[in-house]
Amino acid sequence: MSDTNVSRKLKKIALVTPPYHSGVVETAGTWPNAAFVYIAGELREAGFEPIIYDAMTMNHTLEDISEALERMKPDVVMTSAYTATYPKAIELLRIAREVVPGVMTGIGGVHSHFMWEEVLSKQGDAVDFVLRGEGERTTPELLRCLNDGGDASEVMGIAFNKDGAPHCTPGRPFLHRLDGRPAAWDLVDWDLYTFFPFPDTNLAVISTSRGCDQACTFCSQQAFWQRSWRARSPEDVLAEIELLRDQHGVGVVMFSDETPTLDPVRWQRILDLMIERETGVYILMETRVDDILRDEAIMPSYHEAGIHHIYVGVERTDQASLDMFKKNTQVAQGKRAIELINEYDMSSETSLVLGLPNDTPETIRATLDLAMHYDPDLAFFLTIAPWPYSDIYAELEPHIISYDYEDYNLVAPVVKPINMTTDELMTEIVDCYKKFYMGKVKRIPAMNKAKRDYFLSCMRLIMDNSYLKQYMGGLGRIPVEIEAMSRRFM
């Protein structure tokens, strides 16, 4: 297509995930793309025919995608990308152009939102439109405009090439009302989605709120949401959970929110409703350590409501790094939050960010020692990924060694510490995993059965099915003691 000219009516809209695999987000399960579900609901209400095609979860190759799109013959192919998936997203759209003559292409997601000018100037042969911000209103409005022969410049929240140069329209205000929005859960292929430790039930991802009011320098979300936060009502959240349970056999729900517990009154109401209605659904979630500390008195309600697994972002175990990240928390708070989660028999997870310019083998080992002292059930030792639109990017840019966006996956080394080689960095990270989980496995006999079974399921996944095995294969093997002890209790 050239500029905004449309040669045919746009009706069939394929929402396609990029075929990218880094292992981090796929270690514990397969996850439906909730954004596609909500956008598809709005498209259908507006009279379009959306299709959700999760090429990533289906492990489809670019050749598979080419054949699928050729069969579908969509009028529009849209995808979404964060930084690591962006190159594959562009390849996907380029293939769509090749196999579906006259197809319109679009891309959304946090990377494209910020990097729209680069997207259009470098990949304009593959991308017609960048959809910025929330996509529920923008997508159908853009398609209606094009079908009516209107001027795309009047659609808020998009970018496209105009007169040979990238052009961005004014940003669209965030949705004011999140309750009652249509969600096309019936378009989801539920056979694809499961939480690996509980393989006999379906897994769904829902958003109970949107936004983040924090200022973490390494994170994209506070910038994307402009440090704002909006929430659905507890009643609306419960209605969606019950619909998923009753109509689609969902037994595990992950809250995709950065801070679902920000409003304590609302959060207490959500817990109360889950208890009163006996939803019987396990909840996986993320929240801040200071919110866990705030909720110490109601932790029994967390457990009774079905909160099963809580991730808290400790990030570092030294105060100087936390302050650099603008985490607005204290080191001791992270330890206490994990203690509370463990005390009430919920599974605790955290991650530690390594590979900063001032890291050395000694600082990494000190981080490991404190991580073991914190004693989360699961810990991931991740490399720093300075998103090109994050606040911390300028500070880390002199130390960046890879500009391949696919490496920005929290696994591959993107930043090289001043006093370490990348091989030395990866050796230390792998050693962190070995020592941390060796220590955890030795405490298996003291765990209650439920937590022990869950932990061992996760351990098996980490050892057999994750990105970690790939790196251990090159830098060492999983200790036989871990293998033997975990199998003994499985």
Phi, psi and omega per residue, in radians:
M1 nan 2.680 3.080
S2 -2.048 2.253 -3.054
D3 0.819 -2.138 -3.023
T4 -2.012 0.318 -3.118
N5 -1.289 2.315 3.127
V6 -2.085 2.184 -3.067
S7 -1.624 -0.149 -3.133
R8 -2.590 2.814 3.110
K9 -1.217 2.408 -3.121
L10 -1.650 2.090 -3.088
K11 -2.272 -0.923 -3.066
K12 -1.599 2.082 -3.036
I13 -2.034 2.020 3.104
A14 -1.682 2.101 3.069
L15 -1.758 1.942 -2.921
V16 -2.144 2.293 3.073
T17 -1.439 2.515 3.098
P18 -1.199 2.531 -3.111
P19 -1.458 1.125 -3.096
Y20 -1.990 2.414 3.131
H21 -2.356 2.050 3.032
S22 -1.920 -0.335 3.130
G23 1.731 -0.539 -3.046
V24 -1.081 -0.911 -3.066
V25 -1.407 -0.097 -3.085
E26 -1.933 0.148 -3.086
T27 -1.154 -0.723 -2.994
A28 -1.864 -0.139 -3.113
G29 3.100 -3.113 3.033
T30 -2.025 2.345 -2.898
W31 -2.138 2.213 3.041
P32 -1.187 2.650 3.112
N33 -1.448 1.735 -3.060
A34 -1.114 -0.611 3.136
A35 -1.049 -0.717 3.110
F36 -1.104 -0.667 -3.119
V37 -1.101 -0.769 -3.124
Y38 -1.257 -0.688 3.095
I39 -1.149 -0.730 3.122
A40 -1.065 -0.643 3.096
G41 -1.072 -0.756 3.123
E42 -1.195 -0.688 3.120
L43 -1.079 -0.743 -3.117
R44 -1.149 -0.710 3.099
E45 -1.098 -0.509 -3.138
A46 -1.496 0.039 3.053
G47 1.711 0.114 3.109
F48 -1.610 2.980 -3.128
E49 -2.034 1.560 -3.107
P50 -1.407 2.606 3.032
I51 -2.256 2.289 3.057
I52 -1.781 2.069 -3.093
Y53 -2.155 1.785 -3.077
D54 -1.595 1.381 -3.103
A55 -1.109 -0.554 -3.130
M56 -1.131 -0.936 -3.096
T57 -1.136 -0.549 3.130
M58 -1.366 -0.030 -3.114
N59 0.988 0.635 3.125
H60 -1.374 2.450 3.050
T61 -1.458 3.015 3.074
L62 -1.082 -0.578 3.081
E63 -1.157 -0.730 3.082
D64 -1.057 -0.744 -3.125
I65 -1.123 -0.721 3.110
S66 -1.010 -0.802 -3.129
E67 -1.162 -0.699 -3.133
A68 -1.139 -0.768 -3.137
L69 -1.178 -0.611 3.105
E70 -1.109 -0.641 3.091
R71 -1.245 -0.750 -3.086
M72 -1.158 -0.689 -3.037
K73 0.896 0.970 3.129
P74 -1.267 2.735 3.036
D75 -1.431 -0.493 -3.119
V76 -2.381 2.389 2.973
V77 -2.074 2.150 3.117
M78 -2.169 2.561 3.092
T79 -2.416 3.050 -3.131
S80 -2.401 2.547 -3.055
A81 -2.555 2.385 2.780
Y82 -1.668 3.100 -2.903
T83 -0.990 -0.821 -3.076
A84 -1.146 -0.521 -3.097
T85 -1.567 -0.131 -3.026
Y86 -1.015 -0.832 -3.141
P87 -1.010 -0.728 3.125
K88 -1.201 -0.561 3.087
A89 -1.102 -0.710 3.114
I90 -1.153 -0.729 3.095
E91 -1.043 -0.715 3.126
L92 -1.041 -0.832 -3.115
L93 -1.172 -0.607 3.122
R94 -1.157 -0.687 3.082
I95 -1.128 -0.707 3.102
A96 -0.994 -0.737 3.113
R97 -1.051 -0.642 -3.072
E98 -1.275 -0.670 -2.984
V99 -1.735 -0.263 3.137
V100 -2.143 1.631 -3.101
P101 -0.982 2.299 3.080
G102 1.375 0.100 -3.105
V103 -1.157 2.546 3.023
M104 -1.670 2.478 -3.105
T105 -2.164 2.577 3.112
G106 -2.578 2.710 3.130
I107 -2.439 2.393 3.071
G108 -2.179 -2.836 -3.137
G109 1.731 2.911 -2.979
V110 -1.126 -0.673 -3.112
H111 -1.128 -0.854 -3.117
S112 -1.158 -0.573 3.118
H113 -0.975 -0.824 -3.102
F114 -1.490 -0.600 -2.985
M115 -1.779 0.486 -3.031
W116 -0.993 -0.640 -3.106
E117 -1.182 -0.745 3.081
E118 -1.118 -0.736 3.137
V119 -0.986 -0.860 -3.036
L120 -1.331 -0.599 -3.126
S121 -1.310 -0.565 -3.105
K122 -1.734 -0.470 -3.042
Q123 -2.187 0.472 -3.104
G124 -1.110 -0.335 3.089
D125 -1.278 -0.287 -3.116
A126 -1.915 -0.396 -2.987
V127 -2.071 2.147 3.029
D128 -1.482 -0.787 -3.055
F129 -2.399 2.452 2.914
V130 -1.785 2.224 3.098
L131 -1.779 2.051 -3.022
R132 -1.789 2.550 3.118
G133 1.296 -2.662 3.130
E134 -1.237 2.447 -3.021
G135 -1.731 -0.126 -2.994
E136 -1.094 -0.762 3.141
R137 -1.524 -0.664 -3.041
T138 -1.098 -0.755 -3.042
T139 -1.088 -0.969 3.136
P140 -1.142 -0.596 3.138
E141 -1.126 -0.730 3.111
L142 -1.089 -0.794 -3.095
L143 -1.173 -0.681 3.066
R144 -1.080 -0.750 -3.141
C145 -1.037 -0.804 -3.120
L146 -1.178 -0.694 3.107
N147 -1.119 -0.550 -3.123
D148 -1.527 0.016 -3.127
G149 1.291 0.434 -3.097
G150 -1.439 -3.079 -3.128
D151 -1.696 1.998 -3.114
A152 -1.079 -0.373 3.126
S153 -1.110 -0.285 3.138
E154 -1.565 -0.074 3.116
V155 -1.565 2.134 3.141
M156 -1.317 2.572 3.001
G157 1.456 0.461 3.100
I158 -2.322 2.943 3.013
A159 -2.498 2.557 -3.136
F160 -2.832 2.895 3.104
N161 -1.409 2.191 -3.120
K162 -2.292 2.198 -3.101
D163 0.959 0.641 3.053
G164 1.432 0.133 -3.113
A165 -2.448 2.602 3.109
P166 -1.045 2.343 -3.126
H167 -2.298 2.350 -3.106
C168 -2.111 2.272 3.091
T169 -1.486 2.900 3.115
P170 -0.998 2.573 3.128
G171 -1.122 2.541 3.125
R172 -1.506 2.331 3.061
P173 -1.030 2.612 3.105
F174 -1.110 2.670 3.074
L175 -1.012 2.288 -3.139
H176 -1.400 -0.685 -3.079
R177 -1.947 2.115 3.097
L178 -1.753 -0.314 3.134
D179 -1.252 2.537 2.972
G180 1.259 0.239 -3.135
R181 -1.333 2.504 -3.098
P182 -1.203 2.477 3.108
A183 -2.343 2.198 -3.032
A184 -1.575 1.026 -3.125
W185 -1.122 -0.405 3.131
D186 -1.230 -0.243 3.103
L187 -1.523 -0.084 -3.101
V188 -1.429 2.369 3.019
D189 -1.482 1.654 -2.986
W190 -1.187 -0.312 3.099
D191 -1.125 -0.291 -3.082
L192 -1.454 -0.336 -2.846
Y193 -2.043 2.103 3.132
T194 -2.665 2.693 3.000
F195 -1.635 1.996 -2.936
F196 -0.960 -0.666 3.099
P197 -1.139 -0.359 3.099
F198 -2.183 1.281 -2.958
P199 -1.255 -0.149 -3.042
D200 -1.653 0.245 3.113
T201 -2.468 2.787 3.125
N202 -1.449 2.683 3.124
L203 -2.049 2.383 3.067
A204 -2.204 2.748 3.060
V205 -2.102 2.201 3.088
I206 -2.256 2.749 3.080
S207 -1.871 2.049 3.108
T208 -1.633 -0.283 3.095
S209 -2.713 2.923 3.112
R210 -2.356 2.313 3.031
G211 2.064 3.061 3.125
C212 -2.752 2.291 -3.096
D213 -1.740 0.168 -3.115
Q214 -1.544 -3.118 -3.062
A215 -2.293 0.510 -3.082
C216 -0.996 2.223 -2.982
T217 -1.283 -0.401 -3.094
F218 -1.574 -0.142 -2.955
C219 -1.728 2.577 3.105
S220 -1.574 -0.371 -2.943
Q221 -1.228 -0.698 -3.122
Q222 -1.123 -0.554 3.098
A223 -1.327 -0.741 -3.130
F224 -1.047 -0.759 -3.089
W225 -1.611 0.085 3.100
Q226 0.942 0.689 3.107
R227 0.917 0.660 3.076
S228 -1.952 2.924 -3.141
W229 -2.639 2.287 3.069
R230 -2.317 2.657 -3.050
A231 -2.390 2.615 2.963
R232 -1.388 2.748 3.093
S233 -1.240 2.647 3.082
P234 -0.960 -0.683 -3.119
E235 -1.112 -0.673 3.133
D236 -1.209 -0.677 3.096
V237 -1.082 -0.819 -3.124
L238 -1.137 -0.627 3.118
A239 -1.077 -0.676 3.136
E240 -1.242 -0.716 3.109
I241 -1.045 -0.781 -3.116
E242 -1.191 -0.624 3.068
L243 -1.098 -0.780 3.138
L244 -1.112 -0.706 3.119
R245 -1.141 -0.848 -2.979
D246 -1.398 -0.589 -3.057
Q247 -1.760 -0.374 -3.033
H248 -2.266 0.196 3.033
G249 1.133 0.553 -3.111
V250 -1.466 2.228 3.100
G251 -2.031 -0.178 3.111
V252 -2.315 2.245 3.121
V253 -2.165 2.253 3.037
M254 -1.787 2.227 3.010
F255 -1.417 2.117 -3.097
S256 -1.475 -0.088 -3.083
D257 -1.081 2.580 2.992
E258 -1.261 -0.683 -3.086
T259 -2.443 1.253 -3.132
P260 -1.144 -0.340 -3.041
T261 -1.747 0.224 -3.007
L262 -1.016 -0.759 3.110
D263 -1.610 1.877 -3.013
P264 -1.145 -0.590 3.140
V265 -1.177 -0.813 3.108
R266 -1.074 -0.776 -3.106
W267 -1.118 -0.715 3.096
Q268 -1.060 -0.685 3.132
R269 -1.140 -0.693 3.092
I270 -1.070 -0.793 3.108
L271 -1.064 -0.786 -3.123
D272 -1.057 -0.734 -3.128
L273 -1.172 -0.689 3.124
M274 -1.128 -0.611 3.101
I275 -1.254 -0.848 -3.111
E276 -1.051 -0.724 -3.049
R277 -1.563 -0.050 3.109
E278 0.831 1.036 -3.047
T279 -1.067 -0.544 3.128
G280 1.181 0.334 -3.118
V281 -1.911 2.335 3.058
Y282 -1.378 2.432 -3.133
I283 -1.982 2.262 2.986
L284 -1.869 2.365 -3.049
M285 -2.692 2.925 3.046
E286 -2.163 2.545 3.010
T287 -2.754 -3.116 -3.126
R288 -1.606 2.651 -3.132
V289 -1.110 -0.613 -3.108
D290 -1.240 -0.472 3.048
D291 -1.231 -0.632 3.062
I292 -1.098 -0.768 3.122
L293 -1.105 -0.697 3.091
R294 -1.032 -0.620 -3.027
D295 -1.651 0.323 -3.074
E296 -0.919 -0.705 -3.080
A297 -1.213 -0.382 -3.094
I298 -1.917 0.264 3.110
M299 -1.013 -0.585 3.043
P300 -1.018 -0.582 3.107
S301 -1.181 -0.640 3.052
Y302 -0.929 -0.925 -3.071
H303 -1.112 -0.787 -3.098
E304 -1.158 -0.542 -3.109
A305 -1.320 -0.236 3.128
G306 1.818 0.193 3.050
I307 -1.171 2.014 -2.978
H308 -1.827 -0.617 -2.985
H309 -2.504 2.190 -3.111
I310 -2.180 2.188 3.016
Y311 -1.722 2.247 3.002
V312 -2.138 2.358 -3.069
G313 -1.482 1.546 3.073
V314 -1.254 -0.725 3.047
E315 1.236 -1.004 3.117
R316 -2.467 2.797 3.121
T317 -1.953 0.255 3.008
D318 -2.109 2.420 -3.016
Q319 -1.136 -0.590 -3.117
A320 -1.055 -0.739 3.131
S321 -1.220 -0.709 3.083
L322 -1.028 -0.702 3.127
D323 -1.180 -0.677 3.085
M324 -1.099 -0.656 3.112
F325 -1.321 -0.169 -3.054
K326 0.973 0.797 3.134
K327 -1.263 -0.380 3.136
N328 1.066 0.593 3.059
T329 -2.402 2.888 3.100
Q330 -1.868 2.622 -3.113
V331 -0.932 -0.783 -3.082
A332 -1.118 -0.484 3.141
Q333 -1.129 -0.658 3.138
G334 -1.072 -0.765 3.135
K335 -1.089 -0.785 -3.107
R336 -1.164 -0.648 3.123
A337 -1.095 -0.762 3.128
I338 -1.146 -0.677 3.082
E339 -1.028 -0.742 -3.125
L340 -1.142 -0.754 3.129
I341 -1.068 -0.801 -3.141
N342 -1.140 -0.656 -3.079
E343 -1.055 -0.549 -3.105
Y344 -1.796 0.452 2.989
D345 1.032 0.466 2.919
M346 -1.654 2.682 -3.120
S347 -1.464 2.317 -3.098
S348 -1.859 2.449 3.109
E349 -2.405 2.512 3.018
T350 -2.571 3.021 3.071
S351 -2.347 2.635 3.093
L352 -2.102 2.289 -3.102
V353 -1.658 2.129 -3.106
L354 -2.125 2.939 3.103
G355 1.587 0.350 3.054
L356 -1.235 2.778 -3.071
P357 -0.940 -0.615 -3.086
N358 -1.602 0.132 3.122
D359 -1.242 2.539 3.049
T360 -2.373 2.948 3.039
P361 -0.950 -0.599 -3.119
E362 -1.212 -0.758 -3.133
T363 -1.192 -0.621 3.126
I364 -1.183 -0.710 3.113
R365 -1.179 -0.604 3.068
A366 -1.142 -0.673 3.075
T367 -1.088 -0.756 3.099
L368 -1.061 -0.780 -3.124
D369 -1.015 -0.766 3.141
L370 -1.250 -0.595 3.082
A371 -1.081 -0.711 3.103
M372 -1.178 -0.577 3.078
H373 -1.199 -0.627 3.089
Y374 -1.124 -0.635 3.032
D375 1.125 0.836 2.969
P376 -1.225 2.768 3.082
D377 -1.166 -0.700 -3.120
L378 -2.284 2.429 3.089
A379 -2.402 2.453 3.080
F380 -2.116 2.303 -3.108
F381 -1.838 1.837 -2.924
L382 -1.936 2.631 3.048
T383 -1.472 2.560 3.121
I384 -1.165 2.334 3.086
A385 -2.130 1.771 -3.120
P386 -1.408 1.678 3.105
W387 -0.959 2.449 -3.056
P388 -1.146 -0.123 3.130
Y389 -2.002 0.121 -3.114
S390 -1.471 2.781 -3.135
D391 -1.117 -0.513 -3.051
I392 -1.475 -0.119 -3.015
Y393 -1.033 -0.823 -3.082
A394 -1.060 -0.647 -3.135
E395 -1.194 -0.619 -3.087
L396 -1.618 -0.249 -3.031
E397 -0.934 -0.698 3.133
P398 -1.075 -0.279 -3.064
H399 -1.895 0.074 -3.120
I400 -1.294 2.325 -3.137
I401 -2.000 -0.154 3.117
S402 -2.363 2.275 3.052
Y403 -1.949 0.234 3.031
D404 -1.407 1.941 -3.054
Y405 -1.000 -0.492 -3.139
E406 -1.126 -0.355 3.097
D407 -1.371 -0.188 -3.064
Y408 -1.482 1.030 -2.988
N409 -2.096 0.182 -3.138
L410 1.250 0.139 3.113
V411 -2.042 -0.994 -3.133
A412 -1.221 2.533 3.087
P413 -1.297 2.131 3.111
V414 -1.865 -0.564 3.116
V415 -1.930 2.356 3.094
K416 -1.796 2.112 3.036
P417 -0.996 2.587 -3.076
I418 -1.040 -0.701 -3.019
N419 -1.911 0.420 3.105
M420 -2.459 2.606 2.937
T421 -1.452 2.877 3.116
T422 -1.173 -0.595 3.077
D423 -1.101 -0.726 3.102
E424 -1.119 -0.702 3.112
L425 -1.063 -0.846 -3.098
M426 -1.183 -0.598 3.069
T427 -1.075 -0.757 3.123
E428 -1.140 -0.684 -3.138
I429 -1.145 -0.786 3.100
V430 -1.070 -0.675 3.114
D431 -1.113 -0.605 3.068
C432 -1.045 -0.816 3.118
Y433 -1.054 -0.833 -3.093
K434 -1.027 -0.877 -3.062
K435 -1.227 -0.674 -3.139
F436 -1.096 -0.875 -3.056
Y437 -1.335 -0.453 2.990
M438 -1.059 -0.781 3.116
G439 -1.111 -0.685 -3.137
K440 -1.181 -0.750 -3.075
V441 -1.088 -0.608 3.139
K442 -1.128 -0.331 -3.137
R443 -1.735 0.140 3.140
I444 -0.958 -0.790 -3.091
P445 -1.017 -0.432 -3.110
A446 -1.483 -0.164 -3.113
M447 -1.378 2.621 2.991
N448 -1.235 2.846 -2.981
K449 -1.056 -0.757 -3.087
A450 -1.074 -0.826 -3.126
K451 -1.213 -0.644 3.134
R452 -1.106 -0.790 3.140
D453 -1.082 -0.732 -3.128
Y454 -1.160 -0.801 -3.129
F455 -1.056 -0.774 -3.112
L456 -1.183 -0.593 3.053
S457 -1.081 -0.792 3.126
C458 -1.131 -0.702 3.112
M459 -1.063 -0.752 3.122
R460 -1.055 -0.706 3.121
L461 -1.131 -0.757 3.135
I462 -1.095 -0.690 -3.084
M463 -1.339 -0.648 -2.965
D464 -1.816 -0.494 -2.913
N465 -2.166 0.094 -2.979
S466 -1.947 3.023 3.071
Y467 -1.012 -0.478 -3.069
L468 -1.084 -0.665 -3.126
K469 -1.102 -0.636 3.111
Q470 -1.023 -0.803 -3.120
Y471 -1.289 -0.620 3.100
M472 -1.158 -0.552 3.129
G473 -1.062 -0.499 -3.140
G474 -1.655 -0.371 -3.024
L475 -2.107 0.140 -3.127
G476 2.500 2.955 -3.101
R477 -1.964 2.726 3.095
I478 -1.090 2.301 -3.097
P479 -0.988 2.415 -3.113
V480 -1.123 -0.454 3.136
E481 -1.116 -0.735 3.105
I482 -1.114 -0.799 -3.127
E483 -1.021 -0.847 -3.063
A484 -1.169 -0.784 -3.073
M485 -1.206 -0.693 -3.141
S486 -1.157 -0.687 3.130
R487 -1.160 -0.543 -3.117
R488 -1.121 -0.541 -3.090
F489 -1.757 -0.083 -3.117
M490 -1.211 nan nan
